Amino acid sequence: QSDKVHEVPRGSRPQLSDDSKWIAYVLTSPVKEAEKLRAANKPVINQAELLNLETGDKKTWDNVASFTFSKGSKLFAIKRNKSDRDAKHDGTDLILCHLNDGTEELLGSVSAFSFNKPGSHLAYTVSAADKNGNGIYLLDAATGMRRPLDNGKMDFARMAWDEEGTA
């Protein structure tokens, strides 16, 4: 709890971590800059910013499509937009920020991702340019261990957790 006010110019779509220690939001481009990019048929690139509400420290990522916190506020996941809009595969970079120590790890060519209900695991699908490495993978949030659940030179889609988040 604090009386401190954080002003965020051009900030939108805020998400608060479940422990209320972090807030993430989209930083939109200035209006005139966005209009110029749209007129030139170029993408308007947004940023995601993560603010530690206890310390005021901030981290920013460019070219962000979406982001979310895991339950328990251990991980913050940032999914990037496609760098090549004409690419035949759906995978993009997924950055996992470990909130306890600030370290980041990159998962490449991720097409979809989802934390289970307790936030203990992250499931994600890979869609690579040459289909090498395509599959569905599971990451244990506590240990960082990853394992493939299924993979092959095919497309993986419509991933979903069961009610309990155990399968």
C-alpha positions as CSV (number, residue, x, y, z in Angstrom):
1,Q,0.0,0.0,0.0
2,S,1.2,3.4,-0.9
3,D,0.1,6.9,-1.7
4,K,2.6,7.1,-4.6
5,V,1.2,8.0,-8.0
6,H,2.8,6.7,-11.2
7,E,1.9,8.7,-14.3
8,V,2.3,6.8,-17.6
9,P,1.9,9.0,-20.7
10,R,0.4,7.0,-23.6
11,G,-0.1,4.0,-21.3
12,S,-3.1,1.7,-21.9
13,R,-4.4,-1.9,-21.2
14,P,-2.9,-2.2,-17.7
15,Q,-2.5,-5.6,-16.0
16,L,-1.7,-5.9,-12.3
17,S,0.1,-9.0,-11.0
18,D,-1.9,-11.0,-8.5
19,D,0.6,-10.0,-5.7
20,S,0.1,-6.3,-6.6
21,K,3.8,-5.7,-6.8
22,W,3.9,-5.3,-10.6
23,I,1.9,-3.5,-13.3
24,A,2.4,-3.9,-17.0
25,Y,0.9,-1.8,-19.8
26,V,1.2,-1.0,-23.4
27,L,3.0,2.2,-24.4
28,T,1.5,3.4,-27.7
29,S,3.3,5.5,-30.2
30,P,2.7,9.2,-30.3
31,V,-0.4,10.0,-32.4
32,K,1.4,11.9,-35.2
33,E,4.1,9.2,-35.5
34,A,1.4,6.5,-35.6
35,E,-0.5,8.4,-38.3
36,K,2.7,8.7,-40.5
37,L,3.4,5.0,-40.2
38,R,-0.2,4.1,-41.1
39,A,-0.1,6.5,-44.1
40,A,3.1,4.7,-45.3
41,N,1.4,1.3,-44.8
42,K,4.0,0.4,-42.1
43,P,3.1,-1.3,-38.8
44,V,2.7,0.9,-35.7
45,I,4.9,-0.7,-33.1
46,N,3.9,-0.7,-29.5
47,Q,6.0,-1.3,-26.4
48,A,5.2,-3.2,-23.2
49,E,6.5,-1.7,-20.0
50,L,6.7,-3.5,-16.6
51,L,6.8,-1.3,-13.5
52,N,7.8,-2.6,-10.1
53,L,5.4,-0.7,-7.8
54,E,7.7,-1.1,-4.8
55,T,10.9,0.2,-6.3
56,G,9.7,2.2,-9.3
57,D,12.1,0.3,-11.6
58,K,10.9,-0.2,-15.2
59,K,11.7,-2.6,-18.1
60,T,10.5,-2.0,-21.6
61,W,10.2,-4.3,-24.6
62,D,9.6,-3.3,-28.3
63,N,7.2,-4.8,-30.9
64,V,4.9,-6.4,-28.4
65,A,1.7,-8.2,-29.4
66,S,0.6,-9.4,-25.9
67,F,1.7,-10.0,-22.4
68,T,0.5,-11.7,-19.2
69,F,1.5,-12.6,-15.6
70,S,1.6,-16.2,-14.3
71,K,-0.6,-16.8,-11.2
72,G,1.7,-16.4,-8.2
73,S,3.6,-13.6,-10.0
74,K,6.7,-15.6,-10.7
75,L,6.8,-15.1,-14.5
76,F,5.8,-12.3,-16.9
77,A,5.5,-13.4,-20.5
78,I,5.8,-11.0,-23.4
79,K,4.9,-12.2,-27.0
80,R,6.3,-10.2,-29.8
81,N,4.7,-9.4,-33.2
82,K,5.9,-11.1,-36.3
83,S,8.9,-9.4,-37.8
84,D,7.9,-10.6,-41.3
85,R,4.1,-10.2,-41.8
86,D,4.3,-12.4,-44.9
87,A,6.0,-15.4,-43.2
88,K,4.2,-18.7,-43.7
89,H,4.8,-19.7,-40.0
90,D,3.1,-18.2,-37.0
91,G,5.9,-18.4,-34.5
92,T,7.4,-15.3,-32.9
93,D,9.7,-14.6,-29.9
94,L,8.3,-15.2,-26.4
95,I,10.3,-13.5,-23.6
96,L,9.9,-14.9,-20.1
97,C,10.9,-12.4,-17.4
98,H,11.5,-14.0,-14.0
99,L,10.1,-11.5,-11.6
100,N,12.1,-12.6,-8.6
101,D,15.5,-11.9,-10.1
102,G,14.8,-9.9,-13.3
103,T,16.4,-12.4,-15.6
104,E,14.9,-13.1,-19.0
105,E,14.8,-16.1,-21.3
106,L,13.9,-16.3,-24.9
107,L,11.7,-19.0,-26.4
108,G,11.8,-18.8,-30.2
109,S,9.1,-19.4,-32.8
110,V,6.3,-19.6,-30.3
111,S,2.8,-19.5,-31.8
112,A,0.6,-19.9,-28.7
113,F,1.2,-20.1,-25.0
114,S,-0.8,-20.5,-21.8
115,F,0.0,-20.8,-18.1
116,N,-2.0,-23.4,-16.2
117,K,-4.5,-22.2,-13.5
118,P,-2.0,-22.5,-10.6
119,G,0.8,-20.8,-12.6
120,S,3.2,-23.6,-12.1
121,H,3.6,-24.6,-15.7
122,L,3.7,-22.9,-19.1
123,A,2.5,-24.8,-22.2
124,Y,3.5,-23.4,-25.6
125,T,3.5,-24.4,-29.3
126,V,6.3,-23.8,-31.7
127,S,5.7,-22.9,-35.4
128,A,9.1,-22.5,-37.1
129,A,9.9,-21.5,-40.7
130,D,11.0,-24.9,-41.8
131,K,8.8,-26.8,-39.3
132,N,11.9,-28.2,-37.5
133,G,11.2,-28.1,-33.8
134,N,7.4,-27.6,-34.3
135,G,5.5,-29.1,-31.4
136,I,3.9,-28.6,-28.0
137,Y,6.2,-28.0,-25.0
138,L,5.9,-27.8,-21.3
139,L,8.0,-25.5,-19.0
140,D,8.0,-26.0,-15.2
141,A,8.0,-22.5,-13.8
142,A,9.8,-23.5,-10.5
143,T,12.7,-25.4,-12.1
144,G,12.9,-24.0,-15.6
145,M,12.9,-27.5,-17.0
146,R,11.4,-27.9,-20.5
147,R,10.2,-31.0,-22.2
148,P,8.4,-31.7,-25.5
149,L,5.0,-33.3,-25.2
150,D,4.8,-33.9,-28.9
151,N,6.7,-32.7,-31.9
152,G,7.2,-33.2,-35.6
153,K,7.0,-31.5,-39.0
154,M,3.3,-30.5,-38.6
155,D,1.3,-27.7,-37.3
156,F,0.1,-27.7,-33.7
157,A,-3.0,-25.7,-32.8
158,R,-5.8,-25.2,-30.3
159,M,-3.9,-26.0,-27.2
160,A,-5.9,-26.0,-23.9
161,W,-5.5,-26.9,-20.3
162,D,-8.0,-29.1,-18.4
163,E,-10.1,-27.5,-15.6
164,E,-7.5,-28.2,-12.9
165,G,-4.5,-27.1,-15.0
166,T,-2.8,-30.5,-14.7
167,A,-3.1,-31.8,-18.3
